[in-house]
Amino acid sequence: MAARTPHVTPARAAAFEVLRRVFEDDAYADRAFRTAASGLDDRDRALAQRLAFGAVQRVRTLDHAIDTLGRRPVQRLDPPVRAALRLAAYQLGYVDGVPRYAAVNETVELVRRARLERATAFTNAVARRLADGIESLLAELPETTPPEAALANSYPDWIAETWWEDLGPDAALELMRTLNEPMTTVVRLVRGEIEGVPDPDVPGAWHVDRVDEEALAAGRIWPQSAASQLVGLAVGAREDERTLDLCAAPGGKATMLAGEVVAIEVNDARARELEENVRRLGASNVSVVVADGRALPDGLTGFDRALVDAPCSGLGVLNRRPDLRWRARPLPELQVDLLRAAAERVRPGGTIVYSVCTIDADESEVVVDASGLEVDRTLSAEWPRFRHPRRPEFLQTLPHIHRTAGFFIARLIAR
């Protein structure tokens, strides 16, 4: 009988490539995936994305399993062996219905294809130990302290410690688990009709099974979480007003705003993307200016409103960007500078909305307090469902409660 030809499914091969790019080349997972998945059919593409993004997201827990069951520190392994075993561990620990033989055999074949024949016996042995023991190992991981919860749910310790302090242990655990699962797909309906379910709390937000690429290309919809759309609505821009959007790319919020809108973006490439999105969505009221929000041209002043959707750690969108948790860092100094810069360009009595897609007091209420600006306390009365749990004058969407991205929103008054 002829020997069985070793085989690796296209989805596993693509996921393996993404893992190597992310952890060997420091590539962004979404960009690496676009390259690795080109040419895959829809079914293989969906599986490849689940495997790749899941393994990147869960890598800390996976490495612990490999260390424990493989009996050799994962960081001492050859990079292709490490990537293959991480992929195997994710399938065996987190994906239902994966045949043991497929996970083990294809893991070995991935290592062989990487020209590491000498490592195939070791890879086979560790993959088999993972198949035998990873489910019980994961089930027995404790979660009683921030470091334990961070290991069990695959987060850096500092994120678990931040949420433990800000939200309490029970909510922190629920939040960590929620942000390890995909959120529903939400779009903003720009014009026309759409198949889906309207969000019960945020007008214009629709829950859909998938993004309609034809409608997106025509500018009839825009992929945007309900929480992100809430930010745009909180600005409250009117037709007879001028609004400054200080950190505007890619343009989802800027194109929601009525009246004259000046959209600022410091990066040339992102500014070009912003201009293209403005054209696609038909937002003829939006003009794009390439500038640093902290050093705007002198003529940009006297605005009625401003929006500062500031760069941040992104802790409220960790389920959308699997590698972000390993790159995230708070940016409070930059955020304070941007908020103060915006306030200088708004007329006295005008309003500034400050938002960040994070769940971290140091980047949200602490930044607002440091700005010295007066808080508009009517915001939470307009949106009581999203009232901040500790500071009711602000809004805070929480993924484990509101089933959307985590955003902090404050509305402030210029002097």
DRENBARO-778173 format. One record per residue (C-alpha): residue in one letter; residue number from 1; x negated, y negated, z. Coordinates in pm, whole numbers, plus 50000, padded with zeros to 5 digits. Example, Ala and Ser with C-alpha at 12.3 -4.5 7.8 and 13.67 -1.06 7.14 Angstrom:
# residues 2
<node res="A" n="1" east="48770" north="50450" up="50780"/>
<node res="S" n="2" east="48633" north="50106" up="50714"/>
# end
This chain:
# residues 415
<node res="M" n="1" east="50000" north="50000" up="50000"/>
<node res="A" n="2" east="49867" north="49655" up="49910"/>
<node res="A" n="3" east="49767" north="49430" up="50198"/>
<node res="R" n="4" east="50015" north="49159" up="50286"/>
<node res="T" n="5" east="49902" north="48821" up="50154"/>
<node res="P" n="6" east="49861" north="48568" up="50439"/>
<node res="H" n="7" east="50119" north="48291" up="50412"/>
<node res="V" n="8" east="50182" north="47949" up="50561"/>
<node res="T" n="9" east="50515" north="47779" up="50501"/>
<node res="P" n="10" east="50501" north="47432" up="50344"/>
<node res="A" n="11" east="50660" north="47280" up="50657"/>
<node res="R" n="12" east="50396" north="47422" up="50892"/>
<node res="A" n="13" east="50114" north="47324" up="50656"/>
<node res="A" n="14" east="50241" north="46966" up="50644"/>
<node res="A" n="15" east="50285" north="46949" up="51022"/>
<node res="F" n="16" east="49930" north="47084" up="51071"/>
<node res="E" n="17" east="49795" north="46811" up="50844"/>
<node res="V" n="18" east="49980" north="46542" up="51042"/>
<node res="L" n="19" east="49842" north="46669" up="51374"/>
<node res="R" n="20" east="49489" north="46663" up="51239"/>
<node res="R" n="21" east="49528" north="46312" up="51097"/>
<node res="V" n="22" east="49676" north="46173" up="51419"/>
<node res="F" n="23" east="49430" north="46325" up="51665"/>
<node res="E" n="24" east="49116" north="46338" up="51451"/>
<node res="D" n="25" east="49152" north="46020" up="51245"/>
<node res="D" n="26" east="49371" north="45811" up="51479"/>
<node res="A" n="27" east="49633" north="45783" up="51204"/>
<node res="Y" n="28" east="49989" north="45674" up="51276"/>
<node res="A" n="29" east="50220" north="45975" up="51276"/>
<node res="D" n="30" east="50482" north="45824" up="51045"/>
<node res="R" n="31" east="50225" north="45722" up="50784"/>
<node res="A" n="32" east="50044" north="46055" up="50802"/>
<node res="F" n="33" east="50376" north="46233" up="50761"/>
<node res="R" n="34" east="50471" north="46040" up="50448"/>
<node res="T" n="35" east="50154" north="46163" up="50282"/>
<node res="A" n="36" east="50168" north="46519" up="50414"/>
<node res="A" n="37" east="50536" north="46569" up="50329"/>
<node res="S" n="38" east="50530" north="46432" up="49976"/>
<node res="G" n="39" east="50672" north="46690" up="49741"/>
<node res="L" n="40" east="50860" north="46888" up="50008"/>
<node res="D" n="41" east="51228" north="46960" up="49958"/>
<node res="D" n="42" east="51476" north="46821" up="50209"/>
<node res="R" n="43" east="51486" north="47134" up="50425"/>
<node res="D" n="44" east="51108" north="47173" up="50451"/>
<node res="R" n="45" east="51067" north="46800" up="50505"/>
<node res="A" n="46" east="51309" north="46801" up="50798"/>
<node res="L" n="47" east="51136" north="47100" up="50959"/>
<node res="A" n="48" east="50790" north="46954" up="50901"/>
<node res="Q" n="49" east="50894" north="46629" up="51066"/>
<node res="R" n="50" east="51041" north="46807" up="51365"/>
<node res="L" n="51" east="50729" north="47018" up="51415"/>
<node res="A" n="52" east="50479" north="46738" up="51356"/>
<node res="F" n="53" east="50651" north="46467" up="51556"/>
<node res="G" n="54" east="50747" north="46707" up="51834"/>
<node res="A" n="55" east="50393" north="46835" up="51875"/>
<node res="V" n="56" east="50248" north="46482" up="51876"/>
<node res="Q" n="57" east="50505" north="46373" up="52133"/>
<node res="R" n="58" east="50461" north="46677" up="52359"/>
<node res="V" n="59" east="50084" north="46707" up="52318"/>
<node res="R" n="60" east="49997" north="46654" up="52684"/>
<node res="T" n="61" east="50220" north="46939" up="52797"/>
<node res="L" n="62" east="50107" north="47157" up="52506"/>
<node res="D" n="63" east="49743" north="47104" up="52595"/>
<node res="H" n="64" east="49815" north="47203" up="52953"/>
<node res="A" n="65" east="49971" north="47526" up="52829"/>
<node res="I" n="66" east="49676" north="47597" up="52599"/>
<node res="D" n="67" east="49427" north="47521" up="52879"/>
<node res="T" n="68" east="49611" north="47747" up="53122"/>
<node res="L" n="69" east="49696" north="48041" up="52899"/>
<node res="G" n="70" east="49401" north="48014" up="52662"/>
<node res="R" n="71" east="49146" north="48001" up="52945"/>
<node res="R" n="72" east="48930" north="47750" up="52764"/>
<node res="P" n="73" east="48952" north="47368" up="52784"/>
<node res="V" n="74" east="49145" north="47247" up="52482"/>
<node res="Q" n="75" east="48908" north="46956" up="52423"/>
<node res="R" n="76" east="48622" north="47202" up="52367"/>
<node res="L" n="77" east="48798" north="47373" up="52078"/>
<node res="D" n="78" east="48722" north="47302" up="51712"/>
<node res="P" n="79" east="48970" north="47036" up="51592"/>
<node res="P" n="80" east="49149" north="47265" up="51343"/>
<node res="V" n="81" east="49188" north="47535" up="51611"/>
<node res="R" n="82" east="49321" north="47277" up="51854"/>
<node res="A" n="83" east="49573" north="47145" up="51600"/>
<node res="A" n="84" east="49690" north="47494" up="51503"/>
<node res="L" n="85" east="49738" north="47600" up="51865"/>
<node res="R" n="86" east="49923" north="47280" up="51950"/>
<node res="L" n="87" east="50159" north="47351" up="51661"/>
<node res="A" n="88" east="50207" north="47710" up="51778"/>
<node res="A" n="89" east="50266" north="47602" up="52137"/>
<node res="Y" n="90" east="50531" north="47353" up="52032"/>
<node res="Q" n="91" east="50717" north="47609" up="51823"/>
<node res="L" n="92" east="50704" north="47876" up="52094"/>
<node res="G" n="93" east="50788" north="47640" up="52379"/>
<node res="Y" n="94" east="51041" north="47400" up="52232"/>
<node res="V" n="95" east="51193" north="47529" up="51908"/>
<node res="D" n="96" east="51466" north="47790" up="51929"/>
<node res="G" n="97" east="51473" north="48076" up="51683"/>
<node res="V" n="98" east="51108" north="48070" up="51572"/>
<node res="P" n="99" east="50995" north="48432" up="51522"/>
<node res="R" n="100" east="50695" north="48517" up="51738"/>
<node res="Y" n="101" east="50511" north="48683" up="51451"/>
<node res="A" n="102" east="50554" north="48379" up="51225"/>
<node res="A" n="103" east="50421" north="48136" up="51485"/>
<node res="V" n="104" east="50122" north="48358" up="51566"/>
<node res="N" n="105" east="50031" north="48477" up="51217"/>
<node res="E" n="106" east="50062" north="48138" up="51050"/>
<node res="T" n="107" east="49859" north="47977" up="51328"/>
<node res="V" n="108" east="49575" north="48217" up="51252"/>
<node res="E" n="109" east="49608" north="48155" up="50879"/>
<node res="L" n="110" east="49591" north="47777" up="50928"/>
<node res="V" n="111" east="49257" north="47823" up="51105"/>
<node res="R" n="112" east="49134" north="48056" up="50831"/>
<node res="R" n="113" east="49230" north="47802" up="50564"/>
<node res="A" n="114" east="49027" north="47543" up="50758"/>
<node res="R" n="115" east="48723" north="47768" up="50690"/>
<node res="L" n="116" east="48686" north="47880" up="51049"/>
<node res="E" n="117" east="48702" north="48255" up="51001"/>
<node res="R" n="118" east="48482" north="48298" up="51309"/>
<node res="A" n="119" east="48759" north="48141" up="51523"/>
<node res="T" n="120" east="49051" north="48350" up="51397"/>
<node res="A" n="121" east="49020" north="48626" up="51660"/>
<node res="F" n="122" east="49019" north="48370" up="51941"/>
<node res="T" n="123" east="49309" north="48182" up="51784"/>
<node res="N" n="124" east="49508" north="48503" up="51751"/>
<node res="A" n="125" east="49448" north="48595" up="52115"/>
<node res="V" n="126" east="49548" north="48253" up="52249"/>
<node res="A" n="127" east="49854" north="48230" up="52023"/>
<node res="R" n="128" east="49970" north="48567" up="52156"/>
<node res="R" n="129" east="49921" north="48455" up="52515"/>
<node res="L" n="130" east="50124" north="48143" up="52437"/>
<node res="A" n="131" east="50399" north="48358" up="52290"/>
<node res="D" n="132" east="50404" north="48571" up="52605"/>
<node res="G" n="133" east="50379" north="48298" up="52866"/>
<node res="I" n="134" east="50464" north="47944" up="52755"/>
<node res="E" n="135" east="50836" north="47955" up="52829"/>
<node res="S" n="136" east="50786" north="48054" up="53194"/>
<node res="L" n="137" east="50495" north="47810" up="53231"/>
<node res="L" n="138" east="50707" north="47518" up="53109"/>
<node res="A" n="139" east="51003" north="47619" up="53325"/>
<node res="E" n="140" east="50788" north="47619" up="53638"/>
<node res="L" n="141" east="50625" north="47277" up="53595"/>
<node res="P" n="142" east="50720" north="47055" up="53893"/>
<node res="E" n="143" east="50858" north="46702" up="53854"/>
<node res="T" n="144" east="50859" north="46569" up="54209"/>
<node res="T" n="145" east="50594" north="46296" up="54165"/>
<node res="P" n="146" east="50512" north="46060" up="53877"/>
<node res="P" n="147" east="50198" north="46254" up="53771"/>
<node res="E" n="148" east="50389" north="46584" up="53780"/>
<node res="A" n="149" east="50679" north="46439" up="53582"/>
<node res="A" n="150" east="50435" north="46285" up="53332"/>
<node res="L" n="151" east="50272" north="46623" up="53272"/>
<node res="A" n="152" east="50600" north="46815" up="53250"/>
<node res="N" n="153" east="50754" north="46565" up="53006"/>
<node res="S" n="154" east="50434" north="46466" up="52822"/>
<node res="Y" n="155" east="50377" north="46100" up="52910"/>
<node res="P" n="156" east="50074" north="45909" up="53033"/>
<node res="D" n="157" east="50080" north="45877" up="53412"/>
<node res="W" n="158" east="50115" north="45499" up="53398"/>
<node res="I" n="159" east="50448" north="45516" up="53212"/>
<node res="A" n="160" east="50596" north="45760" up="53463"/>
<node res="E" n="161" east="50468" north="45545" up="53750"/>
<node res="T" n="162" east="50619" north="45230" up="53594"/>
<node res="W" n="163" east="50963" north="45388" up="53556"/>
<node res="W" n="164" east="50944" north="45552" up="53900"/>
<node res="E" n="165" east="50890" north="45209" up="54053"/>
<node res="D" n="166" east="51135" north="45014" up="53834"/>
<node res="L" n="167" east="51421" north="45264" up="53813"/>
<node res="G" n="168" east="51375" north="45521" up="54088"/>
<node res="P" n="169" east="51283" north="45891" up="54052"/>
<node res="D" n="170" east="51616" north="46027" up="53924"/>
<node res="A" n="171" east="51665" north="45762" up="53654"/>
<node res="A" n="172" east="51298" north="45779" up="53557"/>
<node res="L" n="173" east="51324" north="46153" up="53498"/>
<node res="E" n="174" east="51646" north="46116" up="53300"/>
<node res="L" n="175" east="51488" north="45842" up="53089"/>
<node res="M" n="176" east="51177" north="46051" up="53019"/>
<node res="R" n="177" east="51389" north="46345" up="52906"/>
<node res="T" n="178" east="51614" north="46127" up="52691"/>
<node res="L" n="179" east="51320" north="45967" up="52510"/>
<node res="N" n="180" east="51190" north="46312" up="52422"/>
<node res="E" n="181" east="51502" north="46374" up="52213"/>
<node res="P" n="182" east="51608" north="46202" up="51890"/>
<node res="M" n="183" east="51867" north="45926" up="51911"/>
<node res="T" n="184" east="52165" north="45906" up="51681"/>
<node res="T" n="185" east="52109" north="45723" up="51353"/>
<node res="V" n="186" east="52251" north="45370" up="51357"/>
<node res="V" n="187" east="52266" north="45110" up="51081"/>
<node res="R" n="188" east="52390" north="44752" up="51056"/>
<node res="L" n="189" east="52664" north="44710" up="50802"/>
<node res="V" n="190" east="52568" north="44404" up="50599"/>
<node res="R" n="191" east="52853" north="44415" up="50350"/>
<node res="G" n="192" east="53096" north="44660" up="50194"/>
<node res="E" n="193" east="53210" north="44983" up="50352"/>
<node res="I" n="194" east="53031" north="45279" up="50502"/>
<node res="E" n="195" east="53101" north="45633" up="50618"/>
<node res="G" n="196" east="53039" north="45659" up="50989"/>
<node res="V" n="197" east="53166" north="45562" up="51332"/>
<node res="P" n="198" east="53155" north="45202" up="51455"/>
<node res="D" n="199" east="52972" north="45148" up="51782"/>
<node res="P" n="200" east="53222" north="45082" up="52062"/>
<node res="D" n="201" east="53015" north="44802" up="52218"/>
<node res="V" n="202" east="52812" north="44627" up="51947"/>
<node res="P" n="203" east="53007" north="44482" up="51651"/>
<node res="G" n="204" east="52852" north="44564" up="51316"/>
<node res="A" n="205" east="52662" north="44869" up="51438"/>
<node res="W" n="206" east="52760" north="45202" up="51282"/>
<node res="H" n="207" east="52661" north="45555" up="51381"/>
<node res="V" n="208" east="52593" north="45762" up="51069"/>
<node res="D" n="209" east="52476" north="46113" up="50987"/>
<node res="R" n="210" east="52194" north="45978" up="50772"/>
<node res="V" n="211" east="52072" north="45656" up="50614"/>
<node res="D" n="212" east="52229" north="45617" up="50271"/>
<node res="E" n="213" east="51923" north="45533" up="50060"/>
<node res="E" n="214" east="52134" north="45390" up="49777"/>
<node res="A" n="215" east="52317" north="45155" up="50014"/>
<node res="L" n="216" east="51986" north="45059" up="50176"/>
<node res="A" n="217" east="51826" north="44978" up="49840"/>
<node res="A" n="218" east="52130" north="44765" up="49751"/>
<node res="G" n="219" east="52105" north="44571" up="50078"/>
<node res="R" n="220" east="52445" north="44686" up="50205"/>
<node res="I" n="221" east="52305" north="44841" up="50523"/>
<node res="W" n="222" east="51996" north="44808" up="50740"/>
<node res="P" n="223" east="51862" north="45077" up="50979"/>
<node res="Q" n="224" east="51876" north="44907" up="51318"/>
<node res="S" n="225" east="51961" north="45036" up="51663"/>
<node res="A" n="226" east="52263" north="44900" up="51846"/>
<node res="A" n="227" east="52028" north="44749" up="52105"/>
<node res="S" n="228" east="51830" north="44566" up="51837"/>
<node res="Q" n="229" east="52151" north="44432" up="51688"/>
<node res="L" n="230" east="52256" north="44319" up="52035"/>
<node res="V" n="231" east="51948" north="44095" up="52041"/>
<node res="G" n="232" east="52056" north="43921" up="51722"/>
<node res="L" n="233" east="52408" north="43872" up="51854"/>
<node res="A" n="234" east="52275" north="43732" up="52182"/>
<node res="V" n="235" east="52104" north="43449" up="51992"/>
<node res="G" n="236" east="52449" north="43316" up="51901"/>
<node res="A" n="237" east="52325" north="43116" up="51599"/>
<node res="R" n="238" east="52585" north="42900" up="51424"/>
<node res="E" n="239" east="52620" north="42775" up="51067"/>
<node res="D" n="240" east="52537" north="42414" up="51154"/>
<node res="E" n="241" east="52224" north="42499" up="51354"/>
<node res="R" n="242" east="51854" north="42567" up="51296"/>
<node res="T" n="243" east="51697" north="42877" up="51448"/>
<node res="L" n="244" east="51329" north="42969" up="51482"/>
<node res="D" n="245" east="51249" north="43342" up="51475"/>
<node res="L" n="246" east="50894" north="43356" up="51607"/>
<node res="C" n="247" east="50808" north="43726" up="51546"/>
<node res="A" n="248" east="51037" north="43804" up="51258"/>
<node res="A" n="249" east="50908" north="44105" up="51059"/>
<node res="P" n="250" east="51052" north="44331" up="50933"/>
<node res="G" n="251" east="51357" north="44102" up="50940"/>
<node res="G" n="252" east="51646" north="44298" up="51087"/>
<node res="K" n="253" east="51728" north="44033" up="51346"/>
<node res="A" n="254" east="51637" north="43729" up="51136"/>
<node res="T" n="255" east="51883" north="43834" up="50864"/>
<node res="M" n="256" east="52162" north="43858" up="51121"/>
<node res="L" n="257" east="52140" north="43491" up="51213"/>
<node res="A" n="258" east="52370" north="43218" up="51081"/>
<node res="G" n="259" east="52260" north="42868" up="50983"/>
<node res="E" n="260" east="51909" north="42771" up="50875"/>
<node res="V" n="261" east="51652" north="43028" up="50991"/>
<node res="V" n="262" east="51275" north="42988" up="50982"/>
<node res="A" n="263" east="51113" north="43330" up="51017"/>
<node res="I" n="264" east="50752" north="43342" up="51135"/>
<node res="E" n="265" east="50509" north="43627" up="51070"/>
<node res="V" n="266" east="50134" north="43615" up="51128"/>
<node res="N" n="267" east="50034" north="43911" up="50912"/>
<node res="D" n="268" east="50028" north="43853" up="50534"/>
<node res="A" n="269" east="50136" north="44205" up="50439"/>
<node res="R" n="270" east="50419" north="44209" up="50691"/>
<node res="A" n="271" east="50526" north="43863" up="50576"/>
<node res="R" n="272" east="50556" north="43995" up="50219"/>
<node res="E" n="273" east="50762" north="44287" up="50349"/>
<node res="L" n="274" east="50978" north="44040" up="50540"/>
<node res="E" n="275" east="51037" north="43830" up="50228"/>
<node res="E" n="276" east="51137" north="44139" up="50032"/>
<node res="N" n="277" east="51383" north="44246" up="50303"/>
<node res="V" n="278" east="51531" north="43897" up="50318"/>
<node res="R" n="279" east="51592" north="43910" up="49941"/>
<node res="R" n="280" east="51734" north="44262" up="49954"/>
<node res="L" n="281" east="51980" north="44173" up="50230"/>
<node res="G" n="282" east="52088" north="43852" up="50058"/>
<node res="A" n="283" east="51988" north="43630" up="50349"/>
<node res="S" n="284" east="51933" north="43313" up="50145"/>
<node res="N" n="285" east="51941" north="43105" up="50466"/>
<node res="V" n="286" east="51611" north="43258" up="50585"/>
<node res="S" n="287" east="51274" north="43109" up="50487"/>
<node res="V" n="288" east="50947" north="43283" up="50573"/>
<node res="V" n="289" east="50640" north="43105" up="50708"/>
<node res="V" n="290" east="50306" north="43282" up="50755"/>
<node res="A" n="291" east="50166" north="43153" up="51082"/>
<node res="D" n="292" east="50061" north="43246" up="51434"/>
<node res="G" n="293" east="50360" north="43185" up="51659"/>
<node res="R" n="294" east="50128" north="43025" up="51914"/>
<node res="A" n="295" east="49996" north="42769" up="51662"/>
<node res="L" n="296" east="50283" north="42665" up="51438"/>
<node res="P" n="297" east="50266" north="42382" up="51181"/>
<node res="D" n="298" east="50352" north="42045" up="51334"/>
<node res="G" n="299" east="50668" north="41998" up="51128"/>
<node res="L" n="300" east="50842" north="42303" up="51275"/>
<node res="T" n="301" east="51021" north="42143" up="51566"/>
<node res="G" n="302" east="51363" north="42031" up="51689"/>
<node res="F" n="303" east="51530" north="42373" up="51656"/>
<node res="D" n="304" east="51865" north="42440" up="51820"/>
<node res="R" n="305" east="51774" north="42798" up="51902"/>
<node res="A" n="306" east="51477" north="43032" up="51899"/>
<node res="L" n="307" east="51429" north="43406" up="51910"/>
<node res="V" n="308" east="51112" north="43558" up="52053"/>
<node res="D" n="309" east="51128" north="43932" up="51990"/>
<node res="A" n="310" east="50776" north="43972" up="52118"/>
<node res="P" n="311" east="50516" north="44243" up="52060"/>
<node res="C" n="312" east="50523" north="44482" up="52354"/>
<node res="S" n="313" east="50440" north="44831" up="52478"/>
<node res="G" n="314" east="50748" north="44971" up="52301"/>
<node res="L" n="315" east="50850" north="45196" up="52591"/>
<node res="G" n="316" east="51216" north="45168" up="52488"/>
<node res="V" n="317" east="51158" north="45327" up="52145"/>
<node res="L" n="318" east="50921" north="45613" up="52226"/>
<node res="N" n="319" east="51152" north="45868" up="52066"/>
<node res="R" n="320" east="51125" north="45687" up="51730"/>
<node res="R" n="321" east="50745" north="45676" up="51722"/>
<node res="P" n="322" east="50596" north="46000" up="51854"/>
<node res="D" n="323" east="50239" north="45872" up="51891"/>
<node res="L" n="324" east="50332" north="45540" up="52051"/>
<node res="R" n="325" east="50323" north="45671" up="52408"/>
<node res="W" n="326" east="49954" north="45748" up="52363"/>
<node res="R" n="327" east="49879" north="45401" up="52224"/>
<node res="A" n="328" east="50116" north="45180" up="52427"/>
<node res="R" n="329" east="49994" north="44900" up="52647"/>
<node res="P" n="330" east="50173" north="44606" up="52811"/>
<node res="L" n="331" east="50114" north="44260" up="52659"/>
<node res="P" n="332" east="50242" north="44013" up="52922"/>
<node res="E" n="333" east="49989" north="43737" up="52853"/>
<node res="L" n="334" east="50073" north="43725" up="52482"/>
<node res="Q" n="335" east="50443" north="43737" up="52561"/>
<node res="V" n="336" east="50426" north="43439" up="52799"/>
<node res="D" n="337" east="50226" north="43240" up="52542"/>
<node res="L" n="338" east="50480" north="43310" up="52266"/>
<node res="L" n="339" east="50776" north="43227" up="52487"/>
<node res="R" n="340" east="50627" north="42895" up="52592"/>
<node res="A" n="341" east="50531" north="42815" up="52231"/>
<node res="A" n="342" east="50889" north="42873" up="52118"/>
<node res="A" n="343" east="51029" north="42659" up="52398"/>
<node res="E" n="344" east="50814" north="42367" up="52282"/>
<node res="R" n="345" east="50981" north="42379" up="51938"/>
<node res="V" n="346" east="51342" north="42380" up="52066"/>
<node res="R" n="347" east="51530" north="42059" up="52142"/>
<node res="P" n="348" east="51624" north="41991" up="52506"/>
<node res="G" n="349" east="51933" north="42191" up="52592"/>
<node res="G" n="350" east="51873" north="42440" up="52312"/>
<node res="T" n="351" east="51836" north="42809" up="52388"/>
<node res="I" n="352" east="51561" north="43067" up="52351"/>
<node res="V" n="353" east="51633" north="43440" up="52347"/>
<node res="Y" n="354" east="51341" north="43649" up="52470"/>
<node res="S" n="355" east="51353" north="44019" up="52393"/>
<node res="V" n="356" east="51120" north="44318" up="52408"/>
<node res="C" n="357" east="51186" north="44679" up="52312"/>
<node res="T" n="358" east="51053" north="44809" up="52640"/>
<node res="I" n="359" east="51154" north="44914" up="52989"/>
<node res="D" n="360" east="50888" north="44756" up="53205"/>
<node res="A" n="361" east="50940" north="44477" up="53456"/>
<node res="D" n="362" east="50593" north="44335" up="53390"/>
<node res="E" n="363" east="50685" north="44267" up="53026"/>
<node res="S" n="364" east="51039" north="44151" up="53087"/>
<node res="E" n="365" east="51164" north="43973" up="53398"/>
<node res="V" n="366" east="50810" north="43895" up="53519"/>
<node res="V" n="367" east="50734" north="43725" up="53186"/>
<node res="V" n="368" east="51054" north="43520" up="53204"/>
<node res="D" n="369" east="50974" north="43415" up="53561"/>
<node res="A" n="370" east="50621" north="43316" up="53457"/>
<node res="S" n="371" east="50752" north="43099" up="53172"/>
<node res="G" n="372" east="50917" north="42858" up="53413"/>
<node res="L" n="373" east="51221" north="42823" up="53186"/>
<node res="E" n="374" east="51577" north="42796" up="53314"/>
<node res="V" n="375" east="51785" north="43113" up="53270"/>
<node res="D" n="376" east="52120" north="43096" up="53092"/>
<node res="R" n="377" east="52328" north="43310" up="53326"/>
<node res="T" n="378" east="52627" north="43335" up="53092"/>
<node res="L" n="379" east="52458" north="43605" up="52883"/>
<node res="S" n="380" east="52547" north="43898" up="53109"/>
<node res="A" n="381" east="52906" north="43776" up="53132"/>
<node res="E" n="382" east="52927" north="43805" up="52752"/>
<node res="W" n="383" east="52782" north="44159" up="52754"/>
<node res="P" n="384" east="52865" north="44308" up="53098"/>
<node res="R" n="385" east="52810" north="44668" up="52986"/>
<node res="F" n="386" east="52441" north="44597" up="52939"/>
<node res="R" n="387" east="52382" north="44396" up="53257"/>
<node res="H" n="388" east="52034" north="44447" up="53402"/>
<node res="P" n="389" east="52049" north="44684" up="53703"/>
<node res="R" n="390" east="51830" north="44461" up="53925"/>
<node res="R" n="391" east="51857" north="44116" up="53768"/>
<node res="P" n="392" east="52218" north="44064" up="53653"/>
<node res="E" n="393" east="52132" north="43741" up="53469"/>
<node res="F" n="394" east="51952" north="43954" up="53209"/>
<node res="L" n="395" east="52044" north="44245" up="52981"/>
<node res="Q" n="396" east="51866" north="44580" up="52973"/>
<node res="T" n="397" east="51978" north="44861" up="52748"/>
<node res="L" n="398" east="51876" north="45202" up="52882"/>
<node res="P" n="399" east="51855" north="45503" up="52648"/>
<node res="H" n="400" east="51974" north="45753" up="52909"/>
<node res="I" n="401" east="52282" north="45541" up="52984"/>
<node res="H" n="402" east="52366" north="45346" up="52669"/>
<node res="R" n="403" east="52238" north="45602" up="52414"/>
<node res="T" n="404" east="52043" north="45342" up="52221"/>
<node res="A" n="405" east="51693" north="45198" up="52227"/>
<node res="G" n="406" east="51566" north="45033" up="52544"/>
<node res="F" n="407" east="51566" north="44653" up="52508"/>
<node res="F" n="408" east="51531" north="44372" up="52761"/>
<node res="I" n="409" east="51710" north="44049" up="52664"/>
<node res="A" n="410" east="51708" north="43709" up="52835"/>
<node res="R" n="411" east="51855" north="43379" up="52718"/>
<node res="L" n="412" east="51675" north="43067" up="52841"/>
<node res="I" n="413" east="51737" north="42692" up="52818"/>
<node res="A" n="414" east="51481" north="42446" up="52682"/>
<node res="R" n="415" east="51416" north="42128" up="52877"/>
# end
